[in-house]
Amino acid sequence: MTSEPSPLRRARARVANLVRTVRDRRVGAAPAPIAAGLGENRSRALVPDESLWRVTDRYRGRFDLPPLSYGTVRDYADSRDLLPGLAAANADMKDMQRCWALKAVVGNVEPGGRVVEIGAGEPLVAGALSRLGYDVVVVDPYDGSGNGPLEYRAFRRAYPELTFVRDTFPPSHGLEGGCSAVYSISVLEHVPVESIEAVVSAARERVAPDGCCIHAIDHVVRGWGAREHRERLERVVRASGVERGLLDRTLAAMDEDPDTYFVSAEAHDRWRGSLAYDEYPMRRIASVNLFTRG
C-alpha cells in the first residue's frame, strides 16, 4: 500500500505543478496569458458576451440551490454548453467550480449588488460578473500562500473594473458596509484550520439579510488527506450554521451517485508535475458546494 505523501513531498508537488503550469502556458497548453493592455478585462477571452447572455437568459433568478450539494457531471456538461471557454480554462475541477459559482451568483443575486470573492487568484468569474453589472471586490493577498498566485499588478491591469483588496479574508480595511454575496472557489480547503471559523463567520456577517454565501470546496473523499479534509469540511459546515446531519447525508449521496464529478486522472497527472507517481498518488476528489442565506 502506498503511504501518505509527507508534507515535504506535497510541497514539492505544488512546486512541480507550478513549474508545469508555467511551461504549459509557454507552449499554449493552458489558457492564454494575462492581457497586457489596460482595460481589457481578460474574462472576455474565455467568456465572450454571447456566453454571458446565454447564462443570464437561462439562470437569472432561477438557480435554486440547497444548503449543501456537490458537483455533478450534468452541471459540468451544462457549463460546457453555455460557457465552453471558462469550462476548459484549467483542465481540472476548477473548470466545473468556476462555472457553477458564476451561475449561482447570477441565479441568486440581483445585478448591481456588491459581491466579494475570497482568494480569487486570477479573477475570471469576478471579471465576468463585473461585465454583468455587479460591483465586484476581490480579496486576496497575492503572496503565494496556499499555492496561490503572485501576479497582483498584472491582474489589476487585466481587470480594471474590479476593486482589489490585497489582504487575507476578512481584510483589515476595504470592505466597509454590507454586500449581496460572498463567494469562493477552491479556497476554503486551503485556509489554516485555526482560521476556518473566523473566515466563514466573517463572510456570513458581511452579507445583507437577503444576501448569500456561495462556496465551492475541494473535498478528498478517498486517499491521502481524506481525514483532514473531512475534519476541515465539518468546521466549515458548522461555522455556516448548516446541520451536521445534512453533511453526512450529502456525502453519502455523493458517494453513491454515478453523476458525481470527480477529478480526472489527467487533472491529477497535471498536479503531480514531475514527481514519481508513488510520491503523489491518485485521490478521489469532489467539490462540495455550500449555499447559505444571510
Secondary structure as UniProt FT lines:
FT   HELIX           7..27
FT   TURN            38..39
FT   HELIX           43..46
FT   HELIX           49..59
FT   TURN            60..61
FT   STRAND          68..70
FT   HELIX           73..82
FT   TURN            84..85
FT   HELIX           86..88
FT   HELIX           94..108
FT   TURN            111..112
FT   STRAND          114..118
FT   HELIX           124..131
FT   TURN            132..133
FT   STRAND          135..139
FT   HELIX           145..147
FT   HELIX           152..158
FT   TURN            160..161
FT   STRAND          163..165
FT   STRAND          179..185
FT   HELIX           188..190
FT   HELIX           193..195
FT   HELIX           196..206
FT   STRAND          207..222
FT   TURN            224..225
FT   HELIX           226..239
FT   TURN            240..241
FT   HELIX           244..256
FT   TURN            258..259
FT   HELIX           265..272
FT   TURN            273..274
FT   HELIX           277..279
FT   STRAND          284..293
//
